[in-house]
Amino acid sequence: MLDFTSALYLGMQHASRALRPWPQLTTGLPASLAVPSLARKLAQQLARLQGCESATLAASTLHLAWDVFGMLSKNAIAIYMDAGVYPIARWGVERAAAAGVPVRKFAHHEVKALQQCLARDRFSKRIPVLVTDGLCPECGHVAPLANYLKCVQLRRGYLIVDDTQALGILGASPSRAAPYGKGGGGSLKWANLLSPNVLMFSSLAKGFGVPLAVLAGSSEMIRRFEHESETRRHCSPPAIAALAAVEHALAENEENGEVLRAQLAQLVRHFHARLRDSGFSASAGLFPMQTLQPIHGIGGRVLHERLRRKGVRTLLQAGRNDEEARVSFVFGARHQLGDIERAAQALCECVKDKRALLELV
């Protein structure tokens, strides 16, 4: 069966034989007491890759979101949250709200809506903290990070970015030849931003294929985080095997990353071309997760099941605001152009086969 559900965008796999050997999975010590030298080395490599001064590693973005917003809640802050933010960051915001922090939500990627929220709070002495995803997987657009940062910097605020979807994919100096940019450093590199007022947390499980997370920002903020982090005291640190996989992923990115990103862009472009030829379309630009626009007379759930029966596995995305569920194809660099052709042909057959579709309704 053709599978278009994996978020391993660059197709990175880290077999044990490809990694440096490890004598144990964990030392039994919390990260607050001791951090393996390899973890420190990898964190600094990731900081440089993302264009930040410093970084630290954690088991997951959930650990990081919990701690980041717990830390920030100790100050007099107000949170301004992009309405499209991914649930992990939203759960962190909810922790801050439970501690009494006021939260304002503004329309997705709408700078004017943010400015209006800030204007309403112009007499507040609270420090603004803006929360957004670097790259939105639904619309495929990079957040207007420069404008967001400018808005909060006027009041000495901070920009918190969940860059999970962008890390490993986006990079510096995007062009027609390199539409994702170069390096895979994420949305800050894409936007050519450098600021001590930005704090980014990212999972490496998408672009780099490693179930581990990184927090990157200024040296001052990372030092404060490591000092105040609760999960570094009470939860297990990243497994040593995962650290070995990060080391392998960064080496793979350095050696083959540009080729993998070019292959991925070619696949997504070919998918768009095949859809246009067949009278269909998808959202998300060149982002590897492509969500089909609604097809008249065919619900997403029915189409998803019909594709499965034809040997094409896709994601069924829950609709927002009572919208019909929609079908998404997630592409990775290991897919082939022939896979795109087969998927497009199956989609055409599903739409033409009205009788079979009606039997499933």
C-alpha positions as a LaTeX table, in Angstrom:
\begin{tabular}{lrrr}
\hline
Residue & $x$ (\AA) & $y$ (\AA) & $z$ (\AA) \\
\hline
Met1 & 0.00 & 0.00 & 0.00 \\
Leu2 & 1.22 & 3.49 & $-0.85$ \\
Asp3 & 1.59 & 5.41 & 2.41 \\
Phe4 & 1.23 & 9.19 & 2.53 \\
Thr5 & 0.86 & 9.57 & 6.31 \\
Ser6 & 4.42 & 9.76 & 7.66 \\
Ala7 & 5.83 & 13.13 & 8.75 \\
Leu8 & 9.43 & 12.01 & 8.16 \\
Tyr9 & 9.70 & 14.72 & 5.53 \\
Leu10 & 13.34 & 14.13 & 4.61 \\
Gly11 & 12.99 & 10.37 & 4.95 \\
Met12 & 15.75 & 10.15 & 7.54 \\
Gln13 & 16.11 & 6.78 & 9.22 \\
His14 & 18.55 & 6.02 & 11.99 \\
Ala15 & 19.22 & 2.29 & 12.19 \\
Ser16 & 21.25 & 1.26 & 15.24 \\
Arg17 & 24.10 & 0.06 & 13.03 \\
Ala18 & 24.46 & 3.61 & 11.63 \\
Leu19 & 24.84 & 5.20 & 15.08 \\
Arg20 & 27.69 & 5.36 & 17.51 \\
Pro21 & 27.20 & 2.58 & 20.12 \\
Trp22 & 25.82 & 3.46 & 23.53 \\
Pro23 & 26.63 & 1.60 & 26.76 \\
Gln24 & 23.29 & 2.48 & 28.39 \\
Leu25 & 20.09 & 4.33 & 27.54 \\
Thr26 & 20.17 & 6.68 & 30.51 \\
Thr27 & 22.48 & 7.54 & 33.37 \\
Gly28 & 19.66 & 7.59 & 35.89 \\
Leu29 & 20.43 & 11.24 & 36.63 \\
Pro30 & 18.04 & 14.11 & 35.89 \\
Ala31 & 19.32 & 16.71 & 33.45 \\
Ser32 & 19.44 & 19.25 & 36.28 \\
Leu33 & 22.32 & 17.27 & 37.83 \\
Ala34 & 24.32 & 16.13 & 34.83 \\
Val35 & 24.16 & 16.46 & 31.06 \\
Pro36 & 26.19 & 14.18 & 28.76 \\
Ser37 & 28.91 & 16.03 & 26.89 \\
Leu38 & 27.37 & 14.82 & 23.61 \\
Ala39 & 24.08 & 16.54 & 24.52 \\
Arg40 & 25.88 & 19.86 & 25.07 \\
Lys41 & 27.74 & 19.50 & 21.78 \\
Leu42 & 24.58 & 18.69 & 19.81 \\
Ala43 & 22.63 & 21.52 & 21.44 \\
Gln44 & 25.22 & 24.03 & 20.28 \\
Gln45 & 25.19 & 22.56 & 16.77 \\
Leu46 & 21.42 & 22.99 & 16.68 \\
Ala47 & 21.68 & 26.54 & 18.02 \\
Arg48 & 24.05 & 27.48 & 15.20 \\
Leu49 & 21.84 & 25.74 & 12.65 \\
Gln50 & 18.80 & 27.74 & 13.79 \\
Gly51 & 20.63 & 31.04 & 14.08 \\
Cys52 & 20.48 & 31.31 & 17.88 \\
Glu53 & 23.10 & 31.88 & 20.58 \\
Ser54 & 22.40 & 28.80 & 22.64 \\
Ala55 & 20.16 & 25.74 & 22.95 \\
Thr56 & 19.24 & 22.88 & 25.24 \\
Leu57 & 17.69 & 19.46 & 24.58 \\
Ala58 & 14.61 & 17.81 & 26.06 \\
Ala59 & 12.65 & 14.62 & 25.60 \\
Ser60 & 9.74 & 16.35 & 23.82 \\
Thr61 & 8.20 & 19.70 & 22.92 \\
Leu62 & 5.53 & 19.00 & 25.54 \\
His63 & 8.24 & 19.07 & 28.21 \\
Leu64 & 9.57 & 22.32 & 26.78 \\
Ala65 & 6.18 & 24.02 & 26.43 \\
Trp66 & 5.27 & 23.10 & 30.01 \\
Asp67 & 8.49 & 24.58 & 31.35 \\
Val68 & 8.75 & 27.63 & 29.07 \\
Phe69 & 5.31 & 28.93 & 29.96 \\
Gly70 & 5.74 & 28.00 & 33.60 \\
Met71 & 8.95 & 30.03 & 33.64 \\
Leu72 & 7.47 & 33.04 & 31.86 \\
Ser73 & 4.39 & 33.02 & 34.11 \\
Lys74 & 6.58 & 34.05 & 37.04 \\
Asn75 & 6.79 & 37.50 & 35.44 \\
Ala76 & 4.06 & 40.03 & 34.74 \\
Ile77 & 3.28 & 38.96 & 31.17 \\
Ala78 & 0.31 & 38.91 & 28.81 \\
Ile79 & 0.13 & 36.27 & 26.08 \\
Tyr80 & $-0.96$ & 36.99 & 22.52 \\
Met81 & $-1.59$ & 33.73 & 20.69 \\
Asp82 & $-1.97$ & 33.22 & 16.95 \\
Ala83 & $-5.28$ & 31.38 & 16.45 \\
Gly84 & $-3.61$ & 28.73 & 14.29 \\
Val85 & $-1.07$ & 27.63 & 16.88 \\
Tyr86 & $-0.45$ & 23.88 & 17.24 \\
Pro87 & $-1.91$ & 22.15 & 20.34 \\
Ile88 & 1.45 & 21.61 & 22.09 \\
Ala89 & 2.09 & 25.34 & 22.37 \\
Arg90 & $-1.57$ & 25.89 & 23.24 \\
Trp91 & $-1.27$ & 23.48 & 26.16 \\
Gly92 & 1.66 & 25.50 & 27.44 \\
Val93 & $-0.40$ & 28.67 & 27.13 \\
Glu94 & $-3.18$ & 27.01 & 29.09 \\
Arg95 & $-0.73$ & 26.38 & 31.92 \\
Ala96 & 0.09 & 30.08 & 31.99 \\
Ala97 & $-3.62$ & 30.97 & 31.89 \\
Ala98 & $-4.23$ & 28.69 & 34.87 \\
Ala99 & $-1.61$ & 30.74 & 36.74 \\
Gly100 & $-3.58$ & 33.91 & 36.05 \\
Val101 & $-1.82$ & 35.17 & 32.92 \\
Pro102 & $-4.21$ & 37.00 & 30.57 \\
Val103 & $-4.38$ & 35.43 & 27.10 \\
Arg104 & $-5.54$ & 37.16 & 23.93 \\
Lys105 & $-6.10$ & 35.20 & 20.72 \\
Phe106 & $-5.85$ & 36.93 & 17.35 \\
Ala107 & $-6.65$ & 35.85 & 13.77 \\
His108 & $-4.15$ & 33.53 & 12.10 \\
His109 & $-1.16$ & 35.43 & 10.64 \\
Glu110 & $-3.08$ & 38.74 & 10.86 \\
Val111 & $-0.61$ & 41.40 & 11.99 \\
Lys112 & $-3.32$ & 44.08 & 12.12 \\
Ala113 & $-5.40$ & 41.91 & 14.45 \\
Leu114 & $-2.36$ & 41.57 & 16.72 \\
Gln115 & $-1.77$ & 45.32 & 16.65 \\
Gln116 & $-5.39$ & 45.89 & 17.65 \\
Cys117 & $-5.01$ & 43.54 & 20.62 \\
Leu118 & $-1.85$ & 45.31 & 21.71 \\
Ala119 & $-3.49$ & 48.70 & 21.28 \\
Arg120 & $-6.34$ & 47.69 & 23.57 \\
Asp121 & $-3.75$ & 46.78 & 26.20 \\
Arg122 & $-1.52$ & 49.82 & 25.60 \\
Phe123 & $-1.82$ & 51.00 & 29.21 \\
Ser124 & $-0.97$ & 47.59 & 30.63 \\
Lys125 & 2.39 & 47.20 & 32.33 \\
Arg126 & 2.53 & 43.51 & 31.43 \\
Ile127 & 5.26 & 42.29 & 29.07 \\
Pro128 & 3.75 & 40.95 & 25.82 \\
Val129 & 4.60 & 37.37 & 24.86 \\
Leu130 & 3.53 & 36.39 & 21.34 \\
Val131 & 3.06 & 32.68 & 20.58 \\
Thr132 & 3.01 & 31.25 & 17.06 \\
Asp133 & 4.07 & 28.34 & 14.88 \\
Gly134 & 6.95 & 29.16 & 12.57 \\
Leu135 & 5.35 & 27.30 & 9.67 \\
Cys136 & 1.65 & 26.48 & 9.55 \\
Pro137 & 1.03 & 22.95 & 8.20 \\
Glu138 & $-2.55$ & 23.81 & 7.21 \\
Cys139 & $-1.96$ & 26.86 & 5.03 \\
Gly140 & 1.71 & 26.16 & 4.27 \\
His141 & 2.75 & 29.75 & 5.04 \\
Val142 & 5.57 & 30.95 & 7.26 \\
Ala143 & 4.32 & 33.21 & 10.03 \\
Pro144 & 5.09 & 36.94 & 9.57 \\
Leu145 & 7.83 & 36.62 & 12.17 \\
Ala146 & 9.57 & 39.93 & 11.47 \\
Asn147 & 6.32 & 41.86 & 11.89 \\
Tyr148 & 5.36 & 39.84 & 14.97 \\
Leu149 & 8.73 & 40.53 & 16.55 \\
Lys150 & 8.57 & 44.23 & 15.74 \\
Cys151 & 5.17 & 44.49 & 17.43 \\
Val152 & 6.29 & 42.96 & 20.72 \\
Gln153 & 9.79 & 44.46 & 20.79 \\
Leu154 & 8.26 & 47.92 & 21.04 \\
Arg155 & 7.24 & 46.89 & 24.56 \\
Arg156 & 10.31 & 44.74 & 25.34 \\
Gly157 & 8.29 & 41.58 & 24.73 \\
Tyr158 & 9.14 & 38.11 & 23.47 \\
Leu159 & 8.28 & 35.96 & 20.49 \\
Ile160 & 7.80 & 32.24 & 21.27 \\
Val161 & 7.91 & 30.02 & 18.17 \\
Asp162 & 7.03 & 26.36 & 17.79 \\
Asp163 & 9.26 & 25.59 & 14.81 \\
Thr164 & 8.63 & 21.86 & 14.62 \\
Gln165 & 7.29 & 21.87 & 11.07 \\
Ala166 & 10.03 & 24.11 & 9.68 \\
Leu167 & 13.16 & 22.66 & 11.29 \\
Gly168 & 15.00 & 20.53 & 8.74 \\
Ile169 & 12.87 & 21.85 & 5.86 \\
Leu170 & 13.14 & 25.63 & 5.66 \\
Gly171 & 16.43 & 27.47 & 5.65 \\
Ala172 & 18.28 & 30.57 & 4.54 \\
Ser173 & 18.07 & 32.34 & 1.19 \\
Pro174 & 15.09 & 30.62 & $-0.49$ \\
Ser175 & 15.15 & 30.76 & $-4.28$ \\
Arg176 & 13.56 & 29.02 & $-7.25$ \\
Ala177 & 16.40 & 26.54 & $-7.30$ \\
Ala178 & 16.16 & 26.01 & $-3.52$ \\
Pro179 & 12.51 & 26.82 & $-2.68$ \\
Tyr180 & 12.86 & 25.68 & 0.93 \\
Gly181 & 16.07 & 27.65 & 1.40 \\
Lys182 & 19.37 & 26.12 & 2.45 \\
Gly183 & 20.61 & 24.46 & 5.61 \\
Gly184 & 17.32 & 23.34 & 7.17 \\
Gly185 & 17.68 & 25.75 & 10.10 \\
Gly186 & 13.99 & 26.60 & 10.20 \\
Ser187 & 11.82 & 29.69 & 10.03 \\
Leu188 & 14.21 & 32.17 & 11.69 \\
Lys189 & 16.81 & 31.40 & 9.03 \\
Trp190 & 14.12 & 31.67 & 6.36 \\
Ala191 & 13.10 & 35.12 & 7.68 \\
Asn192 & 16.75 & 36.16 & 8.24 \\
Leu193 & 16.00 & 37.13 & 11.85 \\
Leu194 & 18.38 & 37.34 & 14.75 \\
Ser195 & 17.06 & 38.59 & 18.09 \\
Pro196 & 17.53 & 37.84 & 21.81 \\
Asn197 & 13.78 & 38.31 & 22.14 \\
Val198 & 13.00 & 35.06 & 20.29 \\
Leu199 & 12.67 & 31.69 & 22.00 \\
Met200 & 12.04 & 28.63 & 19.81 \\
Phe201 & 11.11 & 25.08 & 20.70 \\
Ser202 & 11.11 & 22.39 & 18.04 \\
Ser203 & 10.70 & 18.66 & 17.72 \\
Leu204 & 13.31 & 16.87 & 15.65 \\
Ala205 & 10.84 & 14.06 & 14.92 \\
Lys206 & 9.62 & 15.56 & 11.63 \\
Gly207 & 12.46 & 16.85 & 9.47 \\
Phe208 & 15.25 & 14.97 & 11.25 \\
Gly209 & 13.40 & 11.81 & 12.28 \\
Val210 & 14.47 & 11.82 & 15.95 \\
Pro211 & 11.96 & 11.78 & 18.85 \\
Leu212 & 13.68 & 14.56 & 20.79 \\
Ala213 & 13.23 & 18.34 & 21.11 \\
Val214 & 15.39 & 21.45 & 21.24 \\
Leu215 & 14.88 & 24.86 & 22.82 \\
Ala216 & 16.93 & 27.64 & 21.22 \\
Gly217 & 17.34 & 31.31 & 22.03 \\
Ser218 & 19.65 & 33.76 & 23.73 \\
Ser219 & 22.28 & 32.44 & 26.12 \\
Glu220 & 20.61 & 34.31 & 28.97 \\
Met221 & 17.20 & 32.76 & 28.34 \\
Ile222 & 18.60 & 29.25 & 27.93 \\
Arg223 & 20.57 & 29.57 & 31.19 \\
Arg224 & 17.42 & 30.75 & 32.98 \\
Phe225 & 15.40 & 27.91 & 31.49 \\
Glu226 & 17.89 & 25.25 & 32.56 \\
His227 & 17.95 & 26.71 & 36.08 \\
Glu228 & 14.17 & 26.91 & 36.48 \\
Ser229 & 13.00 & 23.91 & 34.42 \\
Glu230 & 10.84 & 21.52 & 36.41 \\
Thr231 & 10.98 & 18.66 & 33.91 \\
Arg232 & 14.79 & 18.75 & 34.00 \\
Arg233 & 14.48 & 17.96 & 37.71 \\
His234 & 11.58 & 15.53 & 37.72 \\
Cys235 & 11.53 & 13.77 & 34.31 \\
Ser236 & 14.00 & 11.61 & 32.43 \\
Pro237 & 16.34 & 13.48 & 30.06 \\
Pro238 & 16.71 & 12.50 & 26.39 \\
Ala239 & 17.85 & 8.91 & 25.98 \\
Ile240 & 21.47 & 8.45 & 24.95 \\
Ala241 & 20.33 & 6.45 & 21.91 \\
Ala242 & 18.27 & 9.46 & 20.82 \\
Leu243 & 21.34 & 11.68 & 21.18 \\
Ala244 & 23.25 & 9.32 & 18.88 \\
Ala245 & 20.40 & 9.60 & 16.37 \\
Val246 & 20.56 & 13.42 & 16.50 \\
Glu247 & 24.27 & 13.25 & 15.81 \\
His248 & 23.56 & 11.06 & 12.78 \\
Ala249 & 20.74 & 13.33 & 11.58 \\
Leu250 & 22.88 & 16.47 & 11.71 \\
Ala251 & 25.65 & 14.72 & 9.81 \\
Glu252 & 23.13 & 13.51 & 7.22 \\
Asn253 & 21.72 & 17.04 & 6.92 \\
Glu254 & 25.20 & 18.45 & 6.38 \\
Glu255 & 26.05 & 15.87 & 3.72 \\
Asn256 & 22.76 & 15.27 & 1.89 \\
Gly257 & 20.23 & 17.78 & 3.22 \\
Glu258 & 20.14 & 20.01 & 0.16 \\
Val259 & 19.61 & 17.04 & $-2.15$ \\
Leu260 & 16.81 & 15.67 & 0.04 \\
Arg261 & 15.06 & 19.05 & 0.18 \\
Ala262 & 15.34 & 19.43 & $-3.59$ \\
Gln263 & 13.81 & 15.97 & $-4.08$ \\
Leu264 & 10.98 & 16.82 & $-1.71$ \\
Ala265 & 10.20 & 20.07 & $-3.52$ \\
Gln266 & 10.16 & 18.23 & $-6.85$ \\
Leu267 & 7.65 & 15.72 & $-5.51$ \\
Val268 & 5.29 & 18.37 & $-4.15$ \\
Arg269 & 5.49 & 20.38 & $-7.37$ \\
His270 & 4.72 & 17.27 & $-9.41$ \\
Phe271 & 1.75 & 16.52 & $-7.17$ \\
His272 & 0.37 & 20.02 & $-7.76$ \\
Ala273 & 0.83 & 19.63 & $-11.51$ \\
Arg274 & $-1.02$ & 16.30 & $-11.55$ \\
Leu275 & $-3.84$ & 17.76 & $-9.49$ \\
Arg276 & $-4.19$ & 20.71 & $-11.88$ \\
Asp277 & $-4.28$ & 18.35 & $-14.85$ \\
Ser278 & $-7.14$ & 16.46 & $-13.20$ \\
Gly279 & $-9.11$ & 19.52 & $-12.10$ \\
Phe280 & $-8.26$ & 19.31 & $-8.39$ \\
Ser281 & $-6.20$ & 21.49 & $-6.07$ \\
Ala282 & $-4.54$ & 21.38 & $-2.69$ \\
Ser283 & $-3.59$ & 23.93 & $-0.07$ \\
Ala284 & $-0.25$ & 24.47 & 1.73 \\
Gly285 & 1.99 & 25.69 & $-1.09$ \\
Leu286 & 5.20 & 23.61 & $-1.13$ \\
Phe287 & 4.80 & 22.30 & 2.41 \\
Pro288 & 5.10 & 18.48 & 2.42 \\
Met289 & 1.61 & 18.03 & 3.92 \\
Gln290 & $-0.85$ & 18.73 & 1.11 \\
Thr291 & $-4.55$ & 18.97 & 1.98 \\
Leu292 & $-7.04$ & 18.55 & $-0.83$ \\
Gln293 & $-9.52$ & 21.33 & $-1.41$ \\
Pro294 & $-13.12$ & 20.09 & $-1.06$ \\
Ile295 & $-14.39$ & 18.18 & $-4.08$ \\
His296 & $-18.02$ & 18.85 & $-4.92$ \\
Gly297 & $-20.32$ & 16.00 & $-4.01$ \\
Ile298 & $-17.67$ & 13.89 & $-2.25$ \\
Gly299 & $-17.07$ & 14.09 & 1.47 \\
Gly300 & $-13.61$ & 13.75 & 2.91 \\
Arg301 & $-14.41$ & 10.61 & 4.90 \\
Val302 & $-15.77$ & 8.84 & 1.84 \\
Leu303 & $-12.82$ & 9.86 & $-0.29$ \\
His304 & $-10.36$ & 8.73 & 2.39 \\
Glu305 & $-11.97$ & 5.29 & 2.52 \\
Arg306 & $-12.11$ & 4.97 & $-1.27$ \\
Leu307 & $-8.41$ & 5.80 & $-1.55$ \\
Arg308 & $-7.61$ & 3.22 & 1.10 \\
Arg309 & $-9.49$ & 0.57 & $-0.85$ \\
Lys310 & $-7.40$ & 1.46 & $-3.89$ \\
Gly311 & $-4.18$ & 1.00 & $-1.95$ \\
Val312 & $-3.45$ & 4.65 & $-1.07$ \\
Arg313 & $-3.18$ & 5.51 & 2.61 \\
Thr314 & $-3.83$ & 9.20 & 3.44 \\
Leu315 & $-4.52$ & 11.34 & 6.51 \\
Leu316 & $-8.06$ & 12.34 & 7.38 \\
Gln317 & $-7.92$ & 15.81 & 8.92 \\
Ala318 & $-10.73$ & 16.91 & 11.22 \\
Gly319 & $-12.52$ & 19.97 & 9.87 \\
Arg320 & $-12.57$ & 23.26 & 11.77 \\
Asn321 & $-15.66$ & 25.30 & 12.51 \\
Asp322 & $-18.00$ & 22.50 & 11.45 \\
Glu323 & $-16.23$ & 22.07 & 8.10 \\
Glu324 & $-16.18$ & 18.68 & 6.42 \\
Ala325 & $-13.14$ & 16.52 & 7.19 \\
Arg326 & $-10.45$ & 16.79 & 4.53 \\
Val327 & $-7.91$ & 14.40 & 3.01 \\
Ser328 & $-4.19$ & 15.12 & 3.24 \\
Phe329 & $-1.19$ & 13.59 & 1.51 \\
Val330 & 2.09 & 13.80 & 3.44 \\
Phe331 & 5.19 & 13.54 & 1.26 \\
Gly332 & 8.70 & 12.47 & 2.14 \\
Ala333 & 11.91 & 12.53 & 0.15 \\
Arg334 & 11.79 & 8.72 & $-0.12$ \\
His335 & 8.65 & 8.84 & $-2.27$ \\
Gln336 & 9.09 & 8.46 & $-6.02$ \\
Leu337 & 7.48 & 10.30 & $-8.91$ \\
Gly338 & 5.74 & 7.03 & $-9.77$ \\
Asp339 & 4.10 & 7.10 & $-6.34$ \\
Ile340 & 2.63 & 10.51 & $-7.20$ \\
Glu341 & 1.30 & 9.18 & $-10.49$ \\
Arg342 & $-0.37$ & 6.22 & $-8.80$ \\
Ala343 & $-1.91$ & 8.43 & $-6.12$ \\
Ala344 & $-3.24$ & 10.91 & $-8.68$ \\
Gln345 & $-4.70$ & 8.10 & $-10.77$ \\
Ala346 & $-6.39$ & 6.59 & $-7.71$ \\
Leu347 & $-7.84$ & 9.99 & $-6.83$ \\
Cys348 & $-9.29$ & 10.39 & $-10.32$ \\
Glu349 & $-10.82$ & 6.91 & $-10.17$ \\
Cys350 & $-12.39$ & 7.63 & $-6.79$ \\
Val351 & $-14.05$ & 10.79 & $-8.05$ \\
Lys352 & $-15.32$ & 9.15 & $-11.24$ \\
Asp353 & $-16.68$ & 6.09 & $-9.47$ \\
Lys354 & $-19.89$ & 7.75 & $-8.29$ \\
Arg355 & $-21.78$ & 4.56 & $-7.75$ \\
Ala356 & $-19.21$ & 3.06 & $-5.37$ \\
Leu357 & $-19.03$ & 6.32 & $-3.46$ \\
Leu358 & $-22.76$ & 6.47 & $-2.94$ \\
Glu359 & $-22.74$ & 2.94 & $-1.51$ \\
Leu360 & $-20.45$ & 4.18 & 1.29 \\
Val361 & $-22.47$ & 7.26 & 2.24 \\
\hline
\end{tabular}
